Amino acid sequence: TNGAAVTALNFAVLAAKETGKLADPSWKEVADGIVIHKFPDGTTKEHKNYRGAIIKQADVNLLTYPLNIINDKETVLKDLAYYEPKLSPEGPAMGQSIFAVIHARLGNVEEAYRLFKRSYEPNKRPPFGALAETATSNNPYFATGAGGLLQVVLFGFGGLHITEKGIVQMN
């Protein structure tokens, strides 16, 4: 939530600039003042009172992709290593997708592919392979899980990045 608020405020500032309007100075002030909590070793906390519980989805890792708030490689890797084992095996499909996109963007092809497969294989349901929300549920079609799968293909393996200059493709 904090990361989404920071991103929304920063985009509001960019939108004002793009349209020739004056951005409210409090937007940047508030965005810069929103705290992203850390453990003493620098790993990002899911929230202020987080103490290592199993998580439902890759909330912290969304700060790397798609929000691009955490983008220094050391912290990105630390957060990936910490949160992947914390992700509930009964959780929704899209958590693995976020991990896969980030690993692909880092060039960790084997890890990206492993997580890509984990983002959909346990959730496929017959007769057409539609995705269920979780590996243990039987309620297809889960559009968010399919969206995560597509993000791995486009924004992970495909290298697409949404930037201020538009959509660019990186290696």
CNS distance restraints for C-alpha pairs under 8 A (distance, minus, plus):
assign (resid   1 and name CA) (resid   5 and name CA) 6.18 0.50 0.50
assign (resid   2 and name CA) (resid   6 and name CA) 6.24 0.50 0.50
assign (resid   2 and name CA) (resid  34 and name CA) 6.53 0.50 0.50
assign (resid   2 and name CA) (resid  35 and name CA) 7.26 0.50 0.50
assign (resid   2 and name CA) (resid  36 and name CA) 6.97 0.50 0.50
assign (resid   3 and name CA) (resid   7 and name CA) 6.16 0.50 0.50
assign (resid   3 and name CA) (resid  36 and name CA) 7.53 0.50 0.50
assign (resid   3 and name CA) (resid  63 and name CA) 6.09 0.50 0.50
assign (resid   3 and name CA) (resid  67 and name CA) 7.01 0.50 0.50
assign (resid   3 and name CA) (resid  69 and name CA) 7.09 0.50 0.50
assign (resid   4 and name CA) (resid   8 and name CA) 6.04 0.50 0.50
assign (resid   4 and name CA) (resid  67 and name CA) 7.18 0.50 0.50
assign (resid   5 and name CA) (resid   9 and name CA) 6.13 0.50 0.50
assign (resid   5 and name CA) (resid  31 and name CA) 7.16 0.50 0.50
assign (resid   6 and name CA) (resid  10 and name CA) 6.13 0.50 0.50
assign (resid   6 and name CA) (resid  30 and name CA) 7.96 0.50 0.50
assign (resid   6 and name CA) (resid  31 and name CA) 4.67 0.50 0.50
assign (resid   6 and name CA) (resid  32 and name CA) 7.47 0.50 0.50
assign (resid   6 and name CA) (resid  34 and name CA) 6.94 0.50 0.50
assign (resid   7 and name CA) (resid  11 and name CA) 6.03 0.50 0.50
assign (resid   7 and name CA) (resid  31 and name CA) 7.78 0.50 0.50
assign (resid   7 and name CA) (resid  67 and name CA) 6.61 0.50 0.50
assign (resid   7 and name CA) (resid  69 and name CA) 7.94 0.50 0.50
assign (resid   8 and name CA) (resid  12 and name CA) 6.15 0.50 0.50
assign (resid   9 and name CA) (resid  13 and name CA) 6.45 0.50 0.50
assign (resid   9 and name CA) (resid  27 and name CA) 5.55 0.50 0.50
assign (resid   9 and name CA) (resid  28 and name CA) 6.68 0.50 0.50
assign (resid   9 and name CA) (resid  30 and name CA) 7.90 0.50 0.50
assign (resid   9 and name CA) (resid  31 and name CA) 5.98 0.50 0.50
assign (resid  10 and name CA) (resid  14 and name CA) 6.37 0.50 0.50
assign (resid  10 and name CA) (resid  27 and name CA) 7.30 0.50 0.50
assign (resid  10 and name CA) (resid  28 and name CA) 6.52 0.50 0.50
assign (resid  10 and name CA) (resid  31 and name CA) 6.85 0.50 0.50
assign (resid  11 and name CA) (resid  15 and name CA) 5.93 0.50 0.50
assign (resid  12 and name CA) (resid  16 and name CA) 6.14 0.50 0.50
assign (resid  12 and name CA) (resid  23 and name CA) 7.47 0.50 0.50
assign (resid  12 and name CA) (resid  27 and name CA) 7.65 0.50 0.50
assign (resid  13 and name CA) (resid  17 and name CA) 6.34 0.50 0.50
assign (resid  13 and name CA) (resid  23 and name CA) 5.34 0.50 0.50
assign (resid  13 and name CA) (resid  24 and name CA) 7.63 0.50 0.50
assign (resid  13 and name CA) (resid  27 and name CA) 7.00 0.50 0.50
assign (resid  13 and name CA) (resid  28 and name CA) 7.14 0.50 0.50
assign (resid  14 and name CA) (resid  18 and name CA) 6.08 0.50 0.50
assign (resid  15 and name CA) (resid  19 and name CA) 6.17 0.50 0.50
assign (resid  16 and name CA) (resid  20 and name CA) 6.09 0.50 0.50
assign (resid  16 and name CA) (resid  21 and name CA) 4.72 0.50 0.50
assign (resid  16 and name CA) (resid  22 and name CA) 5.94 0.50 0.50
assign (resid  16 and name CA) (resid  23 and name CA) 5.32 0.50 0.50
assign (resid  17 and name CA) (resid  21 and name CA) 5.79 0.50 0.50
assign (resid  17 and name CA) (resid  22 and name CA) 6.74 0.50 0.50
assign (resid  17 and name CA) (resid  23 and name CA) 6.98 0.50 0.50
assign (resid  23 and name CA) (resid  27 and name CA) 7.42 0.50 0.50
assign (resid  24 and name CA) (resid  28 and name CA) 7.86 0.50 0.50
assign (resid  25 and name CA) (resid  29 and name CA) 6.45 0.50 0.50
assign (resid  26 and name CA) (resid  30 and name CA) 5.79 0.50 0.50
assign (resid  27 and name CA) (resid  31 and name CA) 6.12 0.50 0.50
assign (resid  28 and name CA) (resid  32 and name CA) 5.93 0.50 0.50
assign (resid  29 and name CA) (resid  33 and name CA) 6.18 0.50 0.50
assign (resid  30 and name CA) (resid  34 and name CA) 6.37 0.50 0.50
assign (resid  36 and name CA) (resid  44 and name CA) 7.22 0.50 0.50
assign (resid  36 and name CA) (resid  45 and name CA) 7.53 0.50 0.50
assign (resid  36 and name CA) (resid  47 and name CA) 7.90 0.50 0.50
assign (resid  37 and name CA) (resid  44 and name CA) 6.02 0.50 0.50
assign (resid  37 and name CA) (resid  45 and name CA) 5.30 0.50 0.50
assign (resid  37 and name CA) (resid  46 and name CA) 7.56 0.50 0.50
assign (resid  37 and name CA) (resid  47 and name CA) 6.48 0.50 0.50
assign (resid  37 and name CA) (resid  48 and name CA) 5.82 0.50 0.50
assign (resid  38 and name CA) (resid  42 and name CA) 5.49 0.50 0.50
assign (resid  38 and name CA) (resid  43 and name CA) 5.54 0.50 0.50
assign (resid  38 and name CA) (resid  44 and name CA) 4.36 0.50 0.50
assign (resid  38 and name CA) (resid  45 and name CA) 4.98 0.50 0.50
assign (resid  39 and name CA) (resid  43 and name CA) 5.31 0.50 0.50
assign (resid  39 and name CA) (resid  44 and name CA) 6.22 0.50 0.50
assign (resid  39 and name CA) (resid  45 and name CA) 6.18 0.50 0.50
assign (resid  42 and name CA) (resid  75 and name CA) 6.93 0.50 0.50
assign (resid  42 and name CA) (resid  78 and name CA) 7.99 0.50 0.50
assign (resid  43 and name CA) (resid  75 and name CA) 6.45 0.50 0.50
assign (resid  43 and name CA) (resid  78 and name CA) 5.91 0.50 0.50
assign (resid  43 and name CA) (resid  79 and name CA) 5.61 0.50 0.50
assign (resid  43 and name CA) (resid  82 and name CA) 7.56 0.50 0.50
assign (resid  44 and name CA) (resid  60 and name CA) 6.76 0.50 0.50
assign (resid  44 and name CA) (resid  75 and name CA) 7.77 0.50 0.50
assign (resid  44 and name CA) (resid  79 and name CA) 6.29 0.50 0.50
assign (resid  45 and name CA) (resid  50 and name CA) 6.13 0.50 0.50
assign (resid  45 and name CA) (resid  60 and name CA) 7.07 0.50 0.50
assign (resid  46 and name CA) (resid  50 and name CA) 5.89 0.50 0.50
assign (resid  46 and name CA) (resid  59 and name CA) 6.74 0.50 0.50
assign (resid  46 and name CA) (resid  60 and name CA) 5.51 0.50 0.50
assign (resid  52 and name CA) (resid  86 and name CA) 7.59 0.50 0.50
assign (resid  53 and name CA) (resid  86 and name CA) 7.02 0.50 0.50
assign (resid  54 and name CA) (resid  86 and name CA) 4.72 0.50 0.50
assign (resid  54 and name CA) (resid  87 and name CA) 5.87 0.50 0.50
assign (resid  54 and name CA) (resid  88 and name CA) 5.87 0.50 0.50
assign (resid  55 and name CA) (resid  86 and name CA) 5.79 0.50 0.50
assign (resid  55 and name CA) (resid  87 and name CA) 5.00 0.50 0.50
assign (resid  55 and name CA) (resid  88 and name CA) 5.80 0.50 0.50
assign (resid  56 and name CA) (resid  87 and name CA) 5.98 0.50 0.50
assign (resid  56 and name CA) (resid  88 and name CA) 5.60 0.50 0.50
assign (resid  56 and name CA) (resid  91 and name CA) 5.06 0.50 0.50
assign (resid  56 and name CA) (resid  92 and name CA) 7.05 0.50 0.50
assign (resid  56 and name CA) (resid  95 and name CA) 7.89 0.50 0.50
assign (resid  57 and name CA) (resid  87 and name CA) 6.29 0.50 0.50
assign (resid  57 and name CA) (resid  88 and name CA) 7.66 0.50 0.50
assign (resid  57 and name CA) (resid  91 and name CA) 6.61 0.50 0.50
assign (resid  57 and name CA) (resid  92 and name CA) 6.87 0.50 0.50
assign (resid  57 and name CA) (resid  94 and name CA) 7.23 0.50 0.50
assign (resid  57 and name CA) (resid  95 and name CA) 4.82 0.50 0.50
assign (resid  58 and name CA) (resid  62 and name CA) 6.40 0.50 0.50
assign (resid  58 and name CA) (resid  83 and name CA) 7.28 0.50 0.50
assign (resid  58 and name CA) (resid  87 and name CA) 7.18 0.50 0.50
assign (resid  58 and name CA) (resid  95 and name CA) 4.83 0.50 0.50
assign (resid  58 and name CA) (resid  96 and name CA) 7.67 0.50 0.50
assign (resid  58 and name CA) (resid  98 and name CA) 6.77 0.50 0.50
assign (resid  58 and name CA) (resid  99 and name CA) 7.57 0.50 0.50
assign (resid  59 and name CA) (resid  63 and name CA) 7.42 0.50 0.50
assign (resid  60 and name CA) (resid  64 and name CA) 7.81 0.50 0.50
assign (resid  60 and name CA) (resid  79 and name CA) 7.40 0.50 0.50
assign (resid  60 and name CA) (resid  83 and name CA) 7.98 0.50 0.50
assign (resid  61 and name CA) (resid  65 and name CA) 6.52 0.50 0.50
assign (resid  61 and name CA) (resid  76 and name CA) 7.72 0.50 0.50
assign (resid  61 and name CA) (resid  79 and name CA) 6.76 0.50 0.50
assign (resid  61 and name CA) (resid  80 and name CA) 6.96 0.50 0.50
assign (resid  61 and name CA) (resid  83 and name CA) 7.99 0.50 0.50
assign (resid  61 and name CA) (resid  98 and name CA) 6.99 0.50 0.50
assign (resid  61 and name CA) (resid  99 and name CA) 7.19 0.50 0.50
assign (resid  62 and name CA) (resid  66 and name CA) 5.74 0.50 0.50
assign (resid  62 and name CA) (resid  67 and name CA) 6.12 0.50 0.50
assign (resid  62 and name CA) (resid  98 and name CA) 7.00 0.50 0.50
assign (resid  63 and name CA) (resid  67 and name CA) 4.98 0.50 0.50
assign (resid  63 and name CA) (resid  68 and name CA) 5.81 0.50 0.50
assign (resid  63 and name CA) (resid  69 and name CA) 5.22 0.50 0.50
assign (resid  63 and name CA) (resid  70 and name CA) 5.52 0.50 0.50
assign (resid  64 and name CA) (resid  68 and name CA) 4.60 0.50 0.50
assign (resid  64 and name CA) (resid  69 and name CA) 5.81 0.50 0.50
assign (resid  64 and name CA) (resid  70 and name CA) 4.81 0.50 0.50
assign (resid  64 and name CA) (resid  71 and name CA) 5.77 0.50 0.50
assign (resid  64 and name CA) (resid  76 and name CA) 6.77 0.50 0.50
assign (resid  64 and name CA) (resid 102 and name CA) 7.39 0.50 0.50
assign (resid  65 and name CA) (resid  98 and name CA) 6.93 0.50 0.50
assign (resid  65 and name CA) (resid 101 and name CA) 7.51 0.50 0.50
assign (resid  65 and name CA) (resid 102 and name CA) 6.55 0.50 0.50
assign (resid  70 and name CA) (resid  75 and name CA) 7.15 0.50 0.50
assign (resid  70 and name CA) (resid  76 and name CA) 6.63 0.50 0.50
assign (resid  71 and name CA) (resid  75 and name CA) 7.41 0.50 0.50
assign (resid  71 and name CA) (resid  76 and name CA) 6.32 0.50 0.50
assign (resid  72 and name CA) (resid  76 and name CA) 6.17 0.50 0.50
assign (resid  73 and name CA) (resid  77 and name CA) 6.03 0.50 0.50
assign (resid  74 and name CA) (resid  78 and name CA) 6.12 0.50 0.50
assign (resid  75 and name CA) (resid  79 and name CA) 5.98 0.50 0.50
assign (resid  76 and name CA) (resid  80 and name CA) 6.20 0.50 0.50
assign (resid  77 and name CA) (resid  81 and name CA) 6.08 0.50 0.50
assign (resid  78 and name CA) (resid  82 and name CA) 6.12 0.50 0.50
assign (resid  79 and name CA) (resid  83 and name CA) 5.96 0.50 0.50
assign (resid  80 and name CA) (resid  84 and name CA) 5.85 0.50 0.50
assign (resid  80 and name CA) (resid  99 and name CA) 6.91 0.50 0.50
assign (resid  81 and name CA) (resid  85 and name CA) 7.48 0.50 0.50
assign (resid  82 and name CA) (resid  86 and name CA) 7.06 0.50 0.50
assign (resid  83 and name CA) (resid  87 and name CA) 6.32 0.50 0.50
assign (resid  84 and name CA) (resid  99 and name CA) 7.54 0.50 0.50
assign (resid  87 and name CA) (resid  91 and name CA) 7.09 0.50 0.50
assign (resid  87 and name CA) (resid  95 and name CA) 7.45 0.50 0.50
assign (resid  89 and name CA) (resid 135 and name CA) 7.55 0.50 0.50
assign (resid  90 and name CA) (resid 134 and name CA) 5.81 0.50 0.50
assign (resid  90 and name CA) (resid 135 and name CA) 6.10 0.50 0.50
assign (resid  90 and name CA) (resid 136 and name CA) 6.43 0.50 0.50
assign (resid  91 and name CA) (resid  95 and name CA) 7.79 0.50 0.50
assign (resid  91 and name CA) (resid 133 and name CA) 7.95 0.50 0.50
assign (resid  91 and name CA) (resid 134 and name CA) 5.72 0.50 0.50
assign (resid  91 and name CA) (resid 135 and name CA) 7.68 0.50 0.50
assign (resid  92 and name CA) (resid 133 and name CA) 5.17 0.50 0.50
assign (resid  92 and name CA) (resid 134 and name CA) 4.68 0.50 0.50
assign (resid  92 and name CA) (resid 135 and name CA) 7.67 0.50 0.50
assign (resid  92 and name CA) (resid 145 and name CA) 7.23 0.50 0.50
assign (resid  93 and name CA) (resid  97 and name CA) 7.31 0.50 0.50
assign (resid  93 and name CA) (resid 119 and name CA) 5.28 0.50 0.50
assign (resid  93 and name CA) (resid 120 and name CA) 6.53 0.50 0.50
assign (resid  93 and name CA) (resid 123 and name CA) 7.04 0.50 0.50
assign (resid  93 and name CA) (resid 133 and name CA) 6.08 0.50 0.50
assign (resid  93 and name CA) (resid 134 and name CA) 5.88 0.50 0.50
assign (resid  93 and name CA) (resid 135 and name CA) 7.60 0.50 0.50
assign (resid  93 and name CA) (resid 145 and name CA) 5.06 0.50 0.50
assign (resid  93 and name CA) (resid 148 and name CA) 7.71 0.50 0.50
assign (resid  94 and name CA) (resid  98 and name CA) 6.61 0.50 0.50
assign (resid  94 and name CA) (resid 119 and name CA) 6.31 0.50 0.50
assign (resid  94 and name CA) (resid 144 and name CA) 6.77 0.50 0.50
assign (resid  94 and name CA) (resid 145 and name CA) 4.90 0.50 0.50
assign (resid  94 and name CA) (resid 146 and name CA) 7.96 0.50 0.50
assign (resid  94 and name CA) (resid 147 and name CA) 7.87 0.50 0.50
assign (resid  94 and name CA) (resid 148 and name CA) 5.10 0.50 0.50
assign (resid  94 and name CA) (resid 149 and name CA) 7.41 0.50 0.50
assign (resid  95 and name CA) (resid  99 and name CA) 6.69 0.50 0.50
assign (resid  95 and name CA) (resid 119 and name CA) 7.36 0.50 0.50
assign (resid  96 and name CA) (resid 100 and name CA) 6.15 0.50 0.50
assign (resid  96 and name CA) (resid 115 and name CA) 5.55 0.50 0.50
assign (resid  96 and name CA) (resid 116 and name CA) 6.79 0.50 0.50
assign (resid  96 and name CA) (resid 118 and name CA) 6.36 0.50 0.50
assign (resid  96 and name CA) (resid 119 and name CA) 4.90 0.50 0.50
assign (resid  97 and name CA) (resid 101 and name CA) 6.21 0.50 0.50
assign (resid  97 and name CA) (resid 115 and name CA) 6.71 0.50 0.50
assign (resid  97 and name CA) (resid 116 and name CA) 5.97 0.50 0.50
assign (resid  97 and name CA) (resid 119 and name CA) 5.40 0.50 0.50
assign (resid  97 and name CA) (resid 148 and name CA) 5.21 0.50 0.50
assign (resid  97 and name CA) (resid 149 and name CA) 5.98 0.50 0.50
assign (resid  97 and name CA) (resid 151 and name CA) 7.35 0.50 0.50
assign (resid  97 and name CA) (resid 152 and name CA) 6.00 0.50 0.50
assign (resid  98 and name CA) (resid 102 and name CA) 6.34 0.50 0.50
assign (resid  98 and name CA) (resid 148 and name CA) 7.09 0.50 0.50
assign (resid  98 and name CA) (resid 152 and name CA) 7.46 0.50 0.50
assign (resid  99 and name CA) (resid 103 and name CA) 6.21 0.50 0.50
assign (resid  99 and name CA) (resid 112 and name CA) 7.32 0.50 0.50
assign (resid  99 and name CA) (resid 115 and name CA) 6.78 0.50 0.50
assign (resid 100 and name CA) (resid 104 and name CA) 6.06 0.50 0.50
assign (resid 100 and name CA) (resid 111 and name CA) 7.01 0.50 0.50
assign (resid 100 and name CA) (resid 112 and name CA) 4.23 0.50 0.50
assign (resid 100 and name CA) (resid 113 and name CA) 6.87 0.50 0.50
assign (resid 100 and name CA) (resid 114 and name CA) 7.77 0.50 0.50
assign (resid 100 and name CA) (resid 115 and name CA) 5.11 0.50 0.50
assign (resid 100 and name CA) (resid 116 and name CA) 5.51 0.50 0.50
assign (resid 100 and name CA) (resid 152 and name CA) 6.26 0.50 0.50
assign (resid 100 and name CA) (resid 156 and name CA) 6.99 0.50 0.50
assign (resid 101 and name CA) (resid 105 and name CA) 6.20 0.50 0.50
assign (resid 101 and name CA) (resid 112 and name CA) 6.67 0.50 0.50
assign (resid 101 and name CA) (resid 151 and name CA) 7.13 0.50 0.50
assign (resid 101 and name CA) (resid 152 and name CA) 4.94 0.50 0.50
assign (resid 101 and name CA) (resid 155 and name CA) 6.43 0.50 0.50
assign (resid 101 and name CA) (resid 156 and name CA) 4.13 0.50 0.50
assign (resid 101 and name CA) (resid 157 and name CA) 7.36 0.50 0.50
assign (resid 102 and name CA) (resid 106 and name CA) 6.26 0.50 0.50
assign (resid 102 and name CA) (resid 112 and name CA) 7.64 0.50 0.50
assign (resid 102 and name CA) (resid 156 and name CA) 6.82 0.50 0.50
assign (resid 103 and name CA) (resid 107 and name CA) 6.25 0.50 0.50
assign (resid 103 and name CA) (resid 108 and name CA) 5.03 0.50 0.50
assign (resid 103 and name CA) (resid 109 and name CA) 6.90 0.50 0.50
assign (resid 103 and name CA) (resid 111 and name CA) 6.29 0.50 0.50
assign (resid 103 and name CA) (resid 112 and name CA) 4.99 0.50 0.50
assign (resid 103 and name CA) (resid 156 and name CA) 7.72 0.50 0.50
assign (resid 104 and name CA) (resid 108 and name CA) 5.52 0.50 0.50
assign (resid 104 and name CA) (resid 109 and name CA) 5.63 0.50 0.50
assign (resid 104 and name CA) (resid 111 and name CA) 7.77 0.50 0.50
assign (resid 104 and name CA) (resid 112 and name CA) 5.10 0.50 0.50
assign (resid 104 and name CA) (resid 156 and name CA) 4.95 0.50 0.50
assign (resid 104 and name CA) (resid 157 and name CA) 5.85 0.50 0.50
assign (resid 105 and name CA) (resid 156 and name CA) 5.70 0.50 0.50
assign (resid 105 and name CA) (resid 157 and name CA) 7.56 0.50 0.50
assign (resid 105 and name CA) (resid 159 and name CA) 6.93 0.50 0.50
assign (resid 105 and name CA) (resid 171 and name CA) 7.97 0.50 0.50
assign (resid 108 and name CA) (resid 112 and name CA) 6.07 0.50 0.50
assign (resid 109 and name CA) (resid 113 and name CA) 6.06 0.50 0.50
assign (resid 110 and name CA) (resid 114 and name CA) 6.09 0.50 0.50
assign (resid 111 and name CA) (resid 115 and name CA) 6.14 0.50 0.50
assign (resid 112 and name CA) (resid 116 and name CA) 5.94 0.50 0.50
assign (resid 113 and name CA) (resid 117 and name CA) 6.26 0.50 0.50
assign (resid 114 and name CA) (resid 118 and name CA) 6.39 0.50 0.50
assign (resid 115 and name CA) (resid 119 and name CA) 6.05 0.50 0.50
assign (resid 116 and name CA) (resid 120 and name CA) 7.12 0.50 0.50
assign (resid 116 and name CA) (resid 149 and name CA) 7.09 0.50 0.50
assign (resid 116 and name CA) (resid 152 and name CA) 6.82 0.50 0.50
assign (resid 117 and name CA) (resid 121 and name CA) 5.67 0.50 0.50
assign (resid 118 and name CA) (resid 122 and name CA) 6.56 0.50 0.50
assign (resid 119 and name CA) (resid 123 and name CA) 7.75 0.50 0.50
assign (resid 119 and name CA) (resid 145 and name CA) 7.57 0.50 0.50
assign (resid 119 and name CA) (resid 148 and name CA) 7.74 0.50 0.50
assign (resid 119 and name CA) (resid 149 and name CA) 6.62 0.50 0.50
assign (resid 120 and name CA) (resid 124 and name CA) 6.26 0.50 0.50
assign (resid 120 and name CA) (resid 131 and name CA) 6.83 0.50 0.50
assign (resid 120 and name CA) (resid 145 and name CA) 7.49 0.50 0.50
assign (resid 120 and name CA) (resid 146 and name CA) 7.90 0.50 0.50
assign (resid 120 and name CA) (resid 149 and name CA) 7.02 0.50 0.50
assign (resid 122 and name CA) (resid 134 and name CA) 7.91 0.50 0.50
assign (resid 122 and name CA) (resid 135 and name CA) 5.02 0.50 0.50
assign (resid 123 and name CA) (resid 130 and name CA) 7.90 0.50 0.50
assign (resid 123 and name CA) (resid 131 and name CA) 5.12 0.50 0.50
assign (resid 123 and name CA) (resid 132 and name CA) 5.13 0.50 0.50
assign (resid 123 and name CA) (resid 133 and name CA) 6.91 0.50 0.50
assign (resid 123 and name CA) (resid 134 and name CA) 5.92 0.50 0.50
assign (resid 123 and name CA) (resid 135 and name CA) 4.60 0.50 0.50
assign (resid 123 and name CA) (resid 136 and name CA) 7.67 0.50 0.50
assign (resid 124 and name CA) (resid 129 and name CA) 4.59 0.50 0.50
assign (resid 124 and name CA) (resid 130 and name CA) 5.42 0.50 0.50
assign (resid 124 and name CA) (resid 131 and name CA) 4.66 0.50 0.50
assign (resid 124 and name CA) (resid 132 and name CA) 6.42 0.50 0.50
assign (resid 125 and name CA) (resid 129 and name CA) 4.74 0.50 0.50
assign (resid 125 and name CA) (resid 130 and name CA) 5.34 0.50 0.50
assign (resid 125 and name CA) (resid 131 and name CA) 6.11 0.50 0.50
assign (resid 125 and name CA) (resid 132 and name CA) 6.74 0.50 0.50
assign (resid 125 and name CA) (resid 138 and name CA) 7.29 0.50 0.50
assign (resid 125 and name CA) (resid 140 and name CA) 7.18 0.50 0.50
assign (resid 126 and name CA) (resid 130 and name CA) 7.01 0.50 0.50
assign (resid 130 and name CA) (resid 140 and name CA) 5.84 0.50 0.50
assign (resid 130 and name CA) (resid 141 and name CA) 5.75 0.50 0.50
assign (resid 130 and name CA) (resid 142 and name CA) 7.78 0.50 0.50
assign (resid 131 and name CA) (resid 140 and name CA) 5.32 0.50 0.50
assign (resid 131 and name CA) (resid 141 and name CA) 5.48 0.50 0.50
assign (resid 131 and name CA) (resid 142 and name CA) 5.55 0.50 0.50
assign (resid 131 and name CA) (resid 143 and name CA) 7.83 0.50 0.50
assign (resid 131 and name CA) (resid 145 and name CA) 6.83 0.50 0.50
assign (resid 131 and name CA) (resid 146 and name CA) 6.86 0.50 0.50
assign (resid 132 and name CA) (resid 137 and name CA) 6.21 0.50 0.50
assign (resid 132 and name CA) (resid 138 and name CA) 5.82 0.50 0.50
assign (resid 132 and name CA) (resid 139 and name CA) 5.17 0.50 0.50
assign (resid 132 and name CA) (resid 140 and name CA) 4.13 0.50 0.50
assign (resid 132 and name CA) (resid 141 and name CA) 5.74 0.50 0.50
assign (resid 132 and name CA) (resid 142 and name CA) 5.31 0.50 0.50
assign (resid 132 and name CA) (resid 145 and name CA) 7.84 0.50 0.50
assign (resid 133 and name CA) (resid 137 and name CA) 6.55 0.50 0.50
assign (resid 133 and name CA) (resid 138 and name CA) 7.88 0.50 0.50
assign (resid 133 and name CA) (resid 139 and name CA) 6.75 0.50 0.50
assign (resid 133 and name CA) (resid 140 and name CA) 6.82 0.50 0.50
assign (resid 133 and name CA) (resid 141 and name CA) 7.62 0.50 0.50
assign (resid 133 and name CA) (resid 142 and name CA) 5.23 0.50 0.50
assign (resid 133 and name CA) (resid 145 and name CA) 6.71 0.50 0.50
assign (resid 134 and name CA) (resid 138 and name CA) 7.97 0.50 0.50
assign (resid 142 and name CA) (resid 146 and name CA) 6.60 0.50 0.50
assign (resid 143 and name CA) (resid 147 and name CA) 6.02 0.50 0.50
assign (resid 144 and name CA) (resid 148 and name CA) 6.21 0.50 0.50
assign (resid 145 and name CA) (resid 149 and name CA) 6.34 0.50 0.50
assign (resid 146 and name CA) (resid 150 and name CA) 6.28 0.50 0.50
assign (resid 147 and name CA) (resid 151 and name CA) 6.16 0.50 0.50
assign (resid 148 and name CA) (resid 152 and name CA) 6.44 0.50 0.50
assign (resid 149 and name CA) (resid 153 and name CA) 6.69 0.50 0.50
assign (resid 150 and name CA) (resid 154 and name CA) 6.12 0.50 0.50
assign (resid 151 and name CA) (resid 155 and name CA) 5.24 0.50 0.50
assign (resid 151 and name CA) (resid 156 and name CA) 6.67 0.50 0.50
assign (resid 152 and name CA) (resid 156 and name CA) 4.54 0.50 0.50
assign (resid 152 and name CA) (resid 157 and name CA) 6.25 0.50 0.50
assign (resid 152 and name CA) (resid 158 and name CA) 7.89 0.50 0.50
assign (resid 153 and name CA) (resid 157 and name CA) 5.11 0.50 0.50
assign (resid 153 and name CA) (resid 158 and name CA) 5.67 0.50 0.50
assign (resid 154 and name CA) (resid 158 and name CA) 4.49 0.50 0.50
assign (resid 154 and name CA) (resid 159 and name CA) 6.49 0.50 0.50
assign (resid 154 and name CA) (resid 160 and name CA) 5.98 0.50 0.50
assign (resid 155 and name CA) (resid 159 and name CA) 5.08 0.50 0.50
assign (resid 155 and name CA) (resid 160 and name CA) 4.59 0.50 0.50
assign (resid 155 and name CA) (resid 161 and name CA) 6.33 0.50 0.50
assign (resid 156 and name CA) (resid 160 and name CA) 7.22 0.50 0.50
assign (resid 158 and name CA) (resid 169 and name CA) 7.36 0.50 0.50
assign (resid 159 and name CA) (resid 169 and name CA) 5.13 0.50 0.50
assign (resid 159 and name CA) (resid 170 and name CA) 4.83 0.50 0.50
assign (resid 159 and name CA) (resid 171 and name CA) 5.73 0.50 0.50
assign (resid 160 and name CA) (resid 167 and name CA) 6.53 0.50 0.50
assign (resid 160 and name CA) (resid 168 and name CA) 5.67 0.50 0.50
assign (resid 160 and name CA) (resid 169 and name CA) 4.41 0.50 0.50
assign (resid 160 and name CA) (resid 170 and name CA) 6.28 0.50 0.50
assign (resid 161 and name CA) (resid 167 and name CA) 5.60 0.50 0.50
assign (resid 161 and name CA) (resid 168 and name CA) 5.34 0.50 0.50
assign (resid 161 and name CA) (resid 169 and name CA) 6.13 0.50 0.50
assign (resid 161 and name CA) (resid 170 and name CA) 7.21 0.50 0.50
assign (resid 162 and name CA) (resid 166 and name CA) 5.82 0.50 0.50
assign (resid 162 and name CA) (resid 167 and name CA) 4.56 0.50 0.50
assign (resid 162 and name CA) (resid 168 and name CA) 6.52 0.50 0.50
assign (resid 163 and name CA) (resid 167 and name CA) 5.95 0.50 0.50
assign (resid 163 and name CA) (resid 168 and name CA) 7.07 0.50 0.50
